[in-house]
Amino acid sequence: LIDNDIGCGMSMFMTDIKRRKFKFDKIVKKLESIEDLREIPLPGEENLNSYIDLLGENLGTIGGGNHFAEIQEVDAVFDEETFLNLEFDKNQIMLLVHSGSRGHLHIW
């Protein structure tokens, strides 16, 4: 990869949200109510304070171009063994993320 966005890739995360309890409209409303990412408490937040001024509005964002975060539910499993080895659960909401370095190297 070249330019300012290195290490671009995708990851799948299993959330602790049960499929049957997931309410898309409720999540959208909550996300739209966030005015500043600093409103969201994070574990280890004290370690981020030195980066907040440096990274500004980019901190906590997914990026531009083809980067995305997608909420998913498992509809079908084609490779049960791999699915189980990853410790995924069909009853949980998943999060698929495609992002990269977000131009991190340009600030150094």
Sine and cosine of phi, psi and omega as CSV:
sin_phi,cos_phi,sin_psi,cos_psi,sin_omega,cos_omega
0.00,0.00,0.55,-0.84,-0.03,-1.00
-0.82,-0.58,-0.02,-1.00,0.02,-1.00
0.96,0.28,-0.50,-0.87,-0.14,-0.99
-1.00,-0.07,0.00,1.00,-0.04,-1.00
-0.87,-0.50,1.00,-0.05,-0.03,-1.00
-0.98,-0.21,0.36,-0.93,0.07,-1.00
0.94,0.33,0.44,0.90,0.01,-1.00
-0.88,0.48,0.69,-0.73,0.00,-1.00
-0.22,-0.98,-0.02,-1.00,-0.02,-1.00
-0.83,-0.56,0.55,-0.84,0.07,-1.00
-0.64,-0.76,0.56,-0.83,0.07,-1.00
-0.91,-0.41,0.78,-0.63,0.00,-1.00
-0.85,-0.52,0.64,-0.77,0.11,-0.99
-1.00,-0.07,0.81,-0.59,0.03,-1.00
-1.00,0.07,0.09,-1.00,0.08,-1.00
-1.00,-0.09,0.26,0.97,-0.01,-1.00
-1.00,-0.03,0.83,-0.56,0.04,-1.00
-0.96,0.29,0.64,-0.77,0.02,-1.00
-0.81,0.59,-0.70,0.71,-0.09,-1.00
-0.94,0.35,-0.32,0.95,0.00,-1.00
-0.98,-0.18,-0.12,0.99,-0.06,-1.00
-0.96,0.26,0.81,-0.59,0.03,-1.00
-0.85,-0.52,0.97,-0.23,-0.09,-1.00
-0.83,0.56,-0.73,0.68,-0.03,-1.00
-0.86,0.51,-0.61,0.79,0.00,-1.00
-0.92,0.40,-0.66,0.75,0.02,-1.00
-0.91,0.42,-0.70,0.71,0.01,-1.00
-0.86,0.51,-0.71,0.71,0.00,-1.00
-0.87,0.48,-0.68,0.73,0.00,-1.00
-0.91,0.42,-0.70,0.72,0.01,-1.00
-0.89,0.45,-0.65,0.76,0.00,-1.00
-0.93,0.37,-0.36,0.93,-0.02,-1.00
-0.99,0.13,-0.19,0.98,-0.01,-1.00
-0.98,0.22,0.88,-0.48,0.01,-1.00
-1.00,-0.08,-0.50,0.87,-0.05,-1.00
-0.57,-0.82,0.74,-0.67,-0.02,-1.00
-0.88,0.47,-0.32,0.95,0.02,-1.00
-0.94,0.33,-0.20,0.98,0.04,-1.00
-0.96,0.29,-0.31,0.95,-0.10,-0.99
-1.00,-0.05,0.90,-0.43,0.02,-1.00
-0.93,0.36,0.67,-0.74,-0.01,-1.00
-0.81,-0.59,0.57,-0.82,0.12,-0.99
-0.91,0.41,0.68,-0.73,-0.01,-1.00
0.96,0.26,0.35,0.94,-0.09,-1.00
-0.85,0.53,-0.56,0.83,-0.02,-1.00
-0.87,0.49,-0.45,0.89,0.03,-1.00
-0.98,0.22,-0.29,0.96,-0.03,-1.00
-1.00,0.04,-0.32,0.95,-0.11,-0.99
-0.81,0.58,-0.60,0.80,-0.02,-1.00
-0.94,0.35,-0.35,0.93,-0.02,-1.00
-1.00,-0.05,-0.33,0.94,-0.12,-0.99
-0.85,0.52,-0.75,0.66,0.00,-1.00
-0.92,0.38,-0.59,0.81,-0.02,-1.00
-0.93,0.37,-0.70,0.72,-0.08,-1.00
-1.00,-0.05,-0.34,0.94,0.08,-1.00
0.81,0.59,-0.74,-0.67,-0.10,-1.00
-0.94,0.33,-0.21,0.98,0.01,-1.00
-0.97,0.24,-0.42,0.91,-0.04,-1.00
-0.88,0.47,0.83,-0.56,0.04,-1.00
1.00,0.07,0.10,1.00,0.02,-1.00
-0.98,-0.19,0.31,-0.95,-0.10,-0.99
-1.00,0.06,-0.44,0.90,0.00,-1.00
0.95,-0.31,0.00,-1.00,-0.04,-1.00
-0.95,-0.30,-0.29,-0.96,0.01,-1.00
0.90,0.43,-0.78,-0.62,-0.05,-1.00
-0.99,-0.11,0.26,0.96,0.02,-1.00
-0.98,0.22,0.59,-0.81,-0.03,-1.00
-0.38,-0.92,0.29,-0.96,0.22,-0.98
-0.80,-0.61,0.77,-0.63,-0.12,-0.99
-0.77,-0.64,0.81,-0.59,0.07,-1.00
-0.99,0.12,0.77,-0.64,-0.08,-1.00
-0.70,-0.71,0.36,-0.93,0.20,-0.98
-0.81,-0.59,0.52,-0.85,-0.01,-1.00
-0.98,0.18,0.86,-0.51,0.00,-1.00
-0.99,-0.16,-0.61,0.79,-0.01,-1.00
-0.49,-0.87,0.55,-0.84,0.06,-1.00
-0.89,-0.45,0.84,-0.54,-0.04,-1.00
-0.99,-0.13,-0.35,0.94,0.03,-1.00
-0.74,-0.67,1.00,0.06,-0.10,-1.00
-0.85,0.53,-0.65,0.76,-0.04,-1.00
-0.89,0.46,-0.74,0.67,0.02,-1.00
-0.90,0.43,-0.68,0.73,0.02,-1.00
-0.84,0.55,-0.72,0.69,0.00,-1.00
-0.94,0.35,-0.61,0.79,0.04,-1.00
-0.89,0.45,-0.53,0.85,0.05,-1.00
-0.98,0.19,-0.08,1.00,0.00,-1.00
0.87,0.50,0.57,0.82,0.09,-1.00
-0.99,0.14,0.38,-0.92,-0.02,-1.00
-0.75,-0.66,0.80,-0.60,-0.02,-1.00
-0.88,0.48,-0.36,0.93,-0.07,-1.00
-1.00,-0.01,0.02,1.00,-0.03,-1.00
-0.95,-0.30,0.48,-0.88,0.11,-0.99
-0.98,0.22,0.64,-0.77,-0.02,-1.00
-0.94,-0.35,0.36,-0.93,0.07,-1.00
-0.77,-0.64,0.87,-0.49,0.05,-1.00
-0.97,-0.24,0.81,-0.58,-0.06,-1.00
-0.83,-0.56,0.74,-0.67,0.13,-0.99
-0.85,-0.53,0.90,-0.43,-0.02,-1.00
-0.40,-0.92,-0.06,-1.00,0.00,-1.00
-0.52,-0.86,-0.52,-0.85,-0.09,-1.00
-0.97,0.23,-0.21,0.98,0.03,-1.00
0.87,0.49,0.55,0.84,0.02,-1.00
0.96,0.29,0.29,0.96,-0.05,-1.00
-0.80,0.60,-0.60,0.80,-0.05,-1.00
-0.93,0.36,-0.37,0.93,0.00,-1.00
-0.93,0.36,-0.36,0.93,-0.03,-1.00
-1.00,0.03,-0.21,0.98,-0.03,-1.00
-0.99,-0.10,0.00,0.00,0.00,0.00
